[in-house]
Amino acid sequence: MRLLICSCVAVSLLLCAGAVRAKEPGAYVAEAKLLSDAGDLAGAVALLEQAVAEHPKSSEAFAYLGLYTGMSAGRTGDMMEAGRLSMRSFELLDTAVALDPGNPDAHLFRGIMGINVPEFMGKMDGGMQDLQRAAQLYFGSPTKASPDGLTTSLSMLAQGFEKRGDLEGQREALRQIVTMLPGSDAAERAQRKLDELAGAHGAPPRPDPLAPAGGDSEAVRALKAQYAGNPSDTALALAIGQAYFAEGAHARAREALKAYVGMRPGDAEAYLLLAQNAGALAETGYDEKIHEDTNYRSGLAFEVMNWLDKAVAASPGDLGLRLMRGTVGMQMPFFLGKQEQSTADLETVAASDAPDSLRSQALFYLGVAGQREAMRYWIDVAKRYPDSEAARLVFEQMRPAVARFDESAVERPFVKIDFVLGFRDDLPPQTAVWIEDDRENYVATVYVSGFAGFVRERQVTLPLWAAVSKFEGVDGVTGASIDVGHHVYAWDCTDHEGNRVPKGTYTVRVEVSHWPSGLYQNVAAKIDVGKKDGSTLVEEGDFVPFLEVTYRK
């Protein structure tokens, strides 16, 4: 009996162990391939997300997750989502290569992505290198799948050279297919393509941006003449690009500067100028180019960040460059995937011994980063759950606090008090709006925020209002704290005891105190009451930047 019980326990333990044992990465990949072949790309991605969570060291799982994520980017009709998925794909493929640099699939998939994403993303060079490395790995691999991998690597490499306009590189990649895979269908296709290229004249060569061209200014022509006499003088090549940029010829500046960095890679100053030049192209706004290419301005955004990345890589200790990349990246659309990098740049500058002018800007844009990050949650709620109570709260919070003031609904005479609170702190500020006569005597409080109205003398947050009003007549006008935005109130031309005030000149005051920053402002505007309709406008300061009072008889 005891032996039987032990045997049962042993069997149970074995069954339990089998039930909790995670699938191997290869099993996940095989299932994901079946899902992808059946058209369920989302299912394949979800399955491989589970795989990398269970096997965080599996280069294979990361490689295929990167592949299917990249394929998802190509199939979505949402440009912003496509950009986000593309950046995610590269992150996953980078991880796959880092985990196993000898994994040919990881190099192949990253290479395919690199040559197929838009050129402005700056992935072409890396993609070509990945495809060459994949071909080397597949060629030396004894596995059954290696011929297919080798064919794909070399075929995509030929496509990459074709995109670059490198005819000889394209031919060499095709010749390698013919040589390494003799008698295969791929070799036959490659030979047919080689025959076509042999009979074609090819595309006309691209004009040299550093050679004389029609429409050049006298200054540029002079520089190009000097460069023609001494083409090894790269300083002259840079000067041509700088001259184009200074003249506002940004399209020509781009080509000239790209030619220069091709000769002198690693020049941070030139990369920065290329980024500024791309930004200048974007500043023209939408024009006829958008008809030809709806992604034109998105391309410029990627281009700006690509050049800034190269500038920082060339001079990583330059805090000014780090600040620029951080601030520019923070203002770019989120589909560029630069938020984390920008935050890291800004934190680096803020924590450094850089001048206060740089550190203060870094702190400001870190604040922008926090706001944008918080706003993404609200946008997600509004997009995914538009009919929910949470979405209604989002719309209420985002709706500008501008109430329509209906003068016909207010008994005359009255004074309309229209003002803006221009700053937001951790908590809504304490604010008071009140009236004084021409001898600065207290007349009435029109509005005071809750804490200030009820705290009385225990903790004064609005010292001017507290001293003048002595908290008289505030119970009926104390309300919830108002925050940044536009606000309108009406004074019914009575004092704090409800008596009609005599004709004369009165002062409307607004006092605001922020917490925990302690930032403070008070502003005043005079208005004549009892004679004829009139208005006074005061614009000063940052915390109450606008105050307009209007009398209606």
KABEL-V937594 format. One record per backbone hydrogen bond with DSSP energy under -1.0 kcal/mol. CO is the residue of the C=O (numbers start at 1). NH is the residue of the N-H. E is the energy in kcal/mol with one decimal. If there is no record, write none. Layout:
# KABEL-V937594
[[CO:NH:E] [CO:NH:E]]
This chain:
# KABEL-V937594
[[1:5:-2.5] [2:6:-2.3] [3:7:-2.3] [4:8:-2.4] [5:9:-2.4] [6:10:-2.5] [7:11:-2.5] [8:12:-2.5] [9:13:-2.5] [10:14:-2.2] [11:15:-2.5] [12:16:-2.6] [13:17:-2.5] [14:18:-2.2] [15:19:-2.0] [16:20:-1.7] [17:21:-1.1] [24:28:-1.7] [25:29:-2.6] [26:30:-2.3] [27:31:-2.2] [28:32:-2.6] [29:33:-2.3] [30:34:-1.8] [31:35:-2.2] [32:36:-2.7] [33:37:-2.8] [34:38:-1.6] [35:40:-2.7] [36:39:-1.7] [39:41:-1.2] [40:44:-1.8] [41:45:-2.4] [42:46:-2.5] [43:47:-2.4] [44:48:-2.1] [45:49:-2.1] [46:50:-1.6] [47:51:-1.6] [48:52:-2.6] [49:53:-1.5] [50:54:-1.9] [51:55:-2.5] [55:58:-2.1] [58:62:-1.9] [59:63:-2.5] [60:64:-2.2] [61:65:-2.1] [62:66:-2.5] [63:67:-2.2] [64:68:-2.6] [65:69:-2.1] [66:70:-2.2] [67:71:-2.3] [68:72:-1.9] [69:73:-1.6] [70:74:-1.5] [72:76:-1.2] [78:82:-2.7] [79:83:-2.3] [80:84:-2.1] [81:85:-2.7] [82:86:-2.4] [83:87:-2.2] [84:88:-2.1] [85:89:-2.7] [86:90:-2.2] [87:91:-2.0] [88:92:-2.2] [89:93:-2.5] [90:94:-2.7] [91:95:-1.8] [92:96:-2.2] [93:97:-2.4] [94:98:-2.4] [95:99:-2.4] [96:100:-1.7] [100:103:-2.2] [103:107:-1.5] [104:108:-2.8] [105:109:-3.0] [106:110:-2.1] [107:111:-2.5] [108:112:-2.7] [109:113:-2.2] [110:114:-2.6] [111:115:-2.0] [113:117:-2.1] [118:121:-2.0] [119:122:-2.3] [123:127:-2.5] [124:128:-2.4] [125:129:-2.0] [126:130:-2.4] [127:131:-2.2] [128:132:-2.1] [129:133:-2.3] [130:134:-2.8] [131:135:-2.3] [132:136:-1.9] [133:137:-2.4] [134:138:-3.0] [135:139:-2.4] [136:140:-1.5] [138:141:-1.3] [143:146:-1.1] [145:149:-2.0] [146:150:-2.9] [147:151:-2.6] [148:152:-2.6] [149:153:-2.5] [150:154:-2.4] [151:155:-2.5] [152:156:-2.6] [153:157:-2.0] [154:158:-2.2] [155:159:-1.8] [156:160:-2.4] [157:161:-2.4] [158:162:-2.1] [159:163:-2.4] [160:164:-1.8] [161:166:-2.7] [165:167:-1.1] [166:170:-2.0] [167:171:-2.3] [168:172:-2.3] [169:173:-2.1] [170:174:-2.1] [171:175:-2.7] [172:176:-1.9] [173:177:-1.4] [174:178:-2.0] [175:179:-2.4] [176:180:-3.1] [177:181:-2.0] [181:184:-1.8] [184:188:-1.9] [185:189:-2.4] [186:190:-2.5] [187:191:-2.3] [188:192:-2.2] [189:193:-2.1] [190:194:-2.2] [191:195:-2.4] [192:196:-2.1] [193:197:-2.4] [194:198:-2.1] [195:199:-1.5] [208:211:-1.8] [213:216:-1.4] [217:221:-2.6] [218:222:-2.1] [219:223:-1.8] [220:224:-2.7] [221:225:-2.2] [222:226:-1.9] [223:227:-2.4] [224:228:-2.6] [225:229:-1.3] [230:233:-2.2] [232:234:-1.4] [233:237:-1.1] [234:238:-2.3] [235:239:-2.1] [236:240:-1.9] [237:241:-1.6] [238:242:-2.5] [239:243:-2.3] [240:244:-2.3] [241:245:-2.2] [242:246:-2.6] [243:247:-1.8] [244:249:-2.3] [245:248:-1.3] [248:250:-1.7] [249:253:-2.4] [250:254:-2.3] [251:255:-1.4] [252:256:-2.5] [253:257:-2.8] [254:258:-2.3] [255:259:-2.0] [256:260:-1.8] [257:261:-2.6] [258:262:-1.5] [259:263:-1.1] [260:264:-2.6] [266:268:-1.0] [267:271:-2.2] [268:272:-2.5] [269:273:-2.0] [270:274:-2.3] [271:275:-2.2] [272:276:-2.6] [273:277:-2.4] [274:278:-2.3] [275:279:-2.2] [276:280:-2.1] [277:281:-1.9] [278:282:-1.8] [279:283:-1.5] [282:285:-1.7] [287:290:-1.7] [288:291:-1.2] [289:293:-2.2] [293:296:-1.9] [295:299:-2.7] [296:300:-1.7] [297:301:-1.8] [298:302:-2.1] [299:303:-2.4] [300:304:-2.8] [301:305:-1.9] [302:306:-2.4] [303:307:-2.3] [304:308:-2.1] [305:309:-2.5] [306:310:-1.8] [307:311:-2.2] [308:312:-2.5] [309:313:-2.3] [310:314:-1.9] [311:315:-1.5] [315:318:-1.8] [318:322:-2.0] [319:323:-2.5] [320:324:-2.2] [321:325:-2.9] [322:326:-2.3] [323:327:-3.0] [324:328:-2.8] [325:329:-2.4] [326:330:-1.8] [333:336:-1.7] [334:337:-2.1] [338:342:-2.8] [339:343:-2.6] [340:344:-2.3] [341:345:-2.4] [342:346:-2.6] [343:347:-2.6] [344:348:-2.1] [345:349:-2.1] [346:350:-2.8] [347:351:-1.9] [349:352:-1.2] [355:358:-1.1] [355:359:-2.2] [356:360:-2.9] [357:361:-1.0] [358:362:-2.2] [359:363:-2.3] [360:364:-2.1] [361:365:-2.4] [362:366:-1.7] [363:367:-1.6] [364:368:-1.8] [365:369:-2.2] [366:370:-2.1] [367:371:-2.2] [368:372:-2.6] [369:373:-2.4] [370:374:-2.3] [371:375:-2.6] [372:376:-1.5] [374:378:-1.1] [375:379:-2.6] [376:380:-2.3] [377:381:-2.1] [378:382:-2.6] [379:383:-2.1] [380:384:-2.8] [381:385:-2.6] [385:388:-1.9] [388:392:-1.7] [389:393:-2.0] [390:394:-2.1] [391:395:-2.4] [392:396:-2.0] [393:397:-2.4] [394:398:-2.3] [395:399:-1.6] [400:402:-2.2] [405:407:-1.0] [406:409:-1.4] [407:410:-1.6] [414:552:-2.6] [415:491:-2.8] [416:550:-2.2] [417:489:-2.7] [418:548:-3.2] [419:487:-3.1] [421:485:-2.3] [430:513:-2.5] [431:449:-2.4] [432:511:-2.3] [433:446:-2.6] [433:447:-1.8] [434:509:-2.8] [435:443:-2.7] [435:444:-1.1] [436:507:-3.0] [437:440:-1.8] [441:437:-2.1] [443:496:-2.4] [444:435:-3.0] [447:433:-3.3] [448:479:-2.1] [449:453:-2.4] [450:454:-2.1] [451:455:-2.1] [455:458:-1.6] [462:466:-2.8] [463:467:-2.2] [464:468:-2.0] [465:469:-3.0] [466:470:-1.7] [469:472:-1.8] [474:477:-1.1] [477:448:-1.4] [479:450:-1.8] [485:421:-2.8] [487:419:-2.7] [489:417:-3.6] [491:415:-2.4] [493:501:-2.4] [495:498:-2.1] [499:495:-2.5] [504:529:-3.3] [506:527:-2.7] [507:436:-2.3] [508:525:-2.2] [509:434:-2.0] [510:523:-2.5] [511:432:-2.2] [512:521:-2.1] [513:430:-2.6] [514:518:-1.4] [515:427:-1.4] [519:514:-3.2] [521:512:-2.9] [523:510:-2.6] [525:508:-3.1] [527:506:-2.8] [529:504:-2.3] [534:551:-2.9] [536:549:-2.5] [538:547:-2.2] [543:422:-1.9] [546:420:-1.9] [547:538:-3.0] [548:418:-2.9] [549:536:-2.5] [550:416:-2.9] [551:534:-1.2] [552:414:-1.8]]
